[in-house]
Amino acid sequence: MNKQKLAKDLIKFIDESPSNYFACINAKEILNKNGFTELSEAEEWKLKKGEKYYVTINDSGIIAFTIGTDKIYKSGYRIAASHTDSPGFLIKPNPEMNKKDYDILNTEVYGGPILSTWFDRPLSFSGRVFVEGDSAFKPKKYFINYDKDLFIIPSLCIHQNRGVNDGVAINAQKDTLPLVSISKDKNKFSLTALLAKELKVKENEILSYDLSLHSREKGCILGANDEFISVGRLDNLAAFHASLNSLIDNKDKKNTCVVVGYDNEEIGSHTIQGADSPTLANILGRISNAMDLTLEEHEQAIAKSFVISNDAAHSIHPNYLEKADPTNEPKINCGPVIKMAANKSYITDGYSRAVIEKIAKDAKIPLQIFVNRSDVRGGSTIGPIQQSQIRIQGIDIGSPLLSMHSVRELGGVEDHYNLYKLISELFKN
């Protein structure tokens, strides 16, 4: 797949994946088309060498893998891990509010979005809805991506807020509630009524939902030389997309390769589908067991494994050059970024960097380095969280972005292609 085609496919994937649930739904569709077999955690696994499988975790996490011909305890697992969630807004229970006949929706901030970027643009919602089923533990489940420009968060005009361009604090409970309609007492907006109509179920049978807002604006390729990717949720669906395609396109059959799409990284990963859970350890254990590895052989496999923790990285910003480290200045379209930190908020160390530097050098893939300014507290990612659950050596890497955590982020066509190539090289190395 060439660079432009891969970038356009990424934009299509993101446009069709407005939430973590739809990222998994679309990933499943891609995997099914490419000969992967879905497994259930509640059933026995019977795996075969040379075959391809995947399993979903609570609808918003997914792990796909191929069983190599080499003995796993000799070659270990080759893993690329990323996450499916992005910062934004969740819809609260009982969300309807009415102020002077304006219907407003009550929402809650998810993760760390740049709140100002959500104003004055068409929004809708997506997620899952639970309806009464045969028993309490078996409700009916529906996935919904509401195809309508439904909400908007209107700014306060400059005439009533003269200091707006000087920087204004945004109150998430007051300032970011989306407007949905104008109504009178008898026809106030009802989210459950809308859901019931859309899903063709009875309103009083709707039990609960997990719904989030998303921007309705489509992604695009832009720049004088078509070098930029402009779309929401690049952090971290770009990494997930690159990993998924690397696994599907991998022609080398020797290694057992694994792609992990965790959820809830943006809020700390403390869920069963998050990196701070035994999910990956359990899945690898079940693979080893199904392939008749002894406990001793499984531990040997883990010791020989390697993981790329694949999450977005920062590019230097041309308008804020002072924010970057003075000697490590990653730029868009100059290659994937190795992320390092003295406080180990990233898992990269000398060994893991050496491994990736050699793989990249042999494949002629450019690499860059990111470290924080010494007087700036940086972020973290799934790498150290995952490593606290399962002792696998690895590295934190990501494509450089601008506008990270904006409703619309900016990345590079070259970088996405080189990230795809780097993961592909890991899988066959």
DAZIJO-V172964 format. One record per backbone hydrogen bond with DSSP energy under -0.5 kcal/mol. CO is the residue of the C=O (numbers start at 1). NH is the residue of the N-H. If there is no record, write none. Layout:
CO/NH, CO/NH
This chain:
2/6, 3/7, 4/8, 5/9, 6/10, 7/11, 8/12, 9/13, 10/14, 11/15, 12/16, 14/17, 19/23, 20/24, 21/25, 22/26, 23/27, 24/28, 25/29, 26/30, 27/31, 28/32, 29/33, 30/34, 31/34, 31/36, 32/35, 37/54, 40/43, 44/46, 45/47, 48/51, 51/67, 52/37, 53/65, 54/39, 55/63, 56/58, 57/60, 57/61, 61/57, 62/261, 63/55, 64/259, 65/53, 66/68, 66/257, 67/50, 71/74, 71/75, 72/76, 76/256, 77/79, 77/306, 78/258, 79/308, 80/260, 81/310, 82/262, 88/110, 89/213, 90/92, 90/108, 92/95, 95/106, 97/104, 98/100, 99/102, 101/103, 101/183, 102/99, 102/104, 103/180, 103/181, 104/97, 105/107, 106/92, 108/90, 109/111, 110/88, 113/115, 114/117, 115/118, 116/119, 118/121, 122/216, 123/150, 123/151, 124/214, 125/146, 126/212, 127/144, 128/210, 129/142, 130/207, 130/208, 131/140, 135/138, 138/134, 138/135, 140/131, 142/129, 144/127, 146/148, 148/150, 151/123, 152/154, 152/179, 153/120, 157/160, 158/161, 161/164, 163/166, 164/167, 169/171, 170/172, 171/174, 171/175, 171/176, 178/105, 179/152, 181/103, 184/187, 185/188, 190/194, 191/195, 192/196, 193/197, 194/198, 195/199, 196/200, 196/201, 202/205, 203/206, 205/132, 208/130, 210/128, 211/91, 212/126, 214/124, 220/230, 222/228, 223/226, 227/413, 228/222, 228/230, 229/231, 229/411, 230/220, 231/234, 231/409, 233/237, 234/236, 234/238, 234/239, 236/240, 237/241, 238/242, 239/243, 240/244, 241/245, 242/246, 243/247, 244/248, 245/249, 246/250, 247/250, 253/69, 254/70, 255/257, 256/78, 257/66, 258/80, 259/64, 260/82, 260/262, 261/62, 262/84, 264/267, 264/269, 265/268, 269/271, 269/276, 271/274, 273/263, 275/277, 278/282, 279/283, 280/284, 281/285, 282/286, 283/287, 284/288, 285/289, 286/290, 287/291, 288/293, 289/292, 294/298, 295/299, 296/300, 297/301, 298/302, 299/303, 300/304, 301/77, 302/305, 305/393, 306/79, 307/309, 307/395, 308/81, 308/310, 309/311, 309/397, 313/401, 316/318, 317/320, 320/323, 321/324, 328/325, 330/316, 331/334, 336/338, 336/368, 337/339, 337/398, 338/370, 339/348, 341/344, 345/381, 349/353, 350/354, 351/355, 352/356, 353/357, 354/358, 355/359, 356/360, 357/361, 358/362, 359/363, 360/364, 360/365, 361/364, 364/366, 366/336, 368/338, 370/340, 371/325, 373/376, 376/378, 381/385, 382/386, 383/387, 384/388, 386/389, 386/390, 390/392, 393/307, 395/309, 395/397, 396/339, 397/311, 398/337, 399/313, 401/315, 402/410, 403/406, 405/114, 409/231, 410/402, 411/229, 412/416, 413/417, 414/418, 415/419, 416/420, 417/421, 418/422, 419/423, 420/424, 421/425, 422/426, 423/427, 424/428, 425/429
